[in-house]
Amino acid sequence: MRLLLVEDDTMIGESVLDLLRAEAYAVDWVKDGEMADTALRTGSYDLVLLDLGLPRKNGLEVLRDLRTRRDRVPVLIATARDSVRQRIEGLDAGADDYVLKPYDLDELLARIRALLRRASGRAEPIYEHKGVSINPATREVSVGSQAVVLSAREWAVLEPLIARPGMVLSRTQLEEKLYSWRNEVSSNAVEVYIHGLRKKLGADVIQNVRGVGYMVPRA
Ligand code: CA
């Protein structure tokens, strides 16, 4: 999944970036409101983690403009613990949820997972299909009674597919989930990870829709 991190504090930004990348999210990081605007107009994201106190354009304005453009990307706002007013304003401006600063990192990840799940129209946390069971929260994957270990990159390819069973994602869309601005994209990377996933999970789980892309069947 591809996330936009909007955070002007370098130390906080770096620690959140490390955390999210360790979870195999593709993350782009911008440090002011104008850059956030540009990134949101040009990029395609599954979720935005938006700090509200930002230079050049504050987070609330970024959020209001985003919703005025009818962009429905899930937005998680970050607000100070003592600022109830800011939370209310943020939610009323179109944020989907908030998280308090300083972050509890486990809570931050759980809220991100919950929003991604909701955005995909899925309320149930575990995907199951023909004996394959996948839990995005714990990264536990099993085939029958056998536990399966996926690499971070395999996970990054699988997660957006199981988030929307029945929906086809193109190779380009999957590449976007794998890489952020700083990474190079090798041309056959997605195929390589799909091949690895099929070997581990069985050929049925990820279906190739010829000329269009890949999908996992509805559970
Ligand atoms: Ca700030």
Boltz pocket constraint, residues with backbone or C-beta under 6 A from the ligand:
constraints:
  - pocket:
      binder: B
      contacts: [[A, 7], [A, 8], [A, 9], [A, 51], [A, 52], [A, 53], [A, 54]]
      max_distance: 6.0
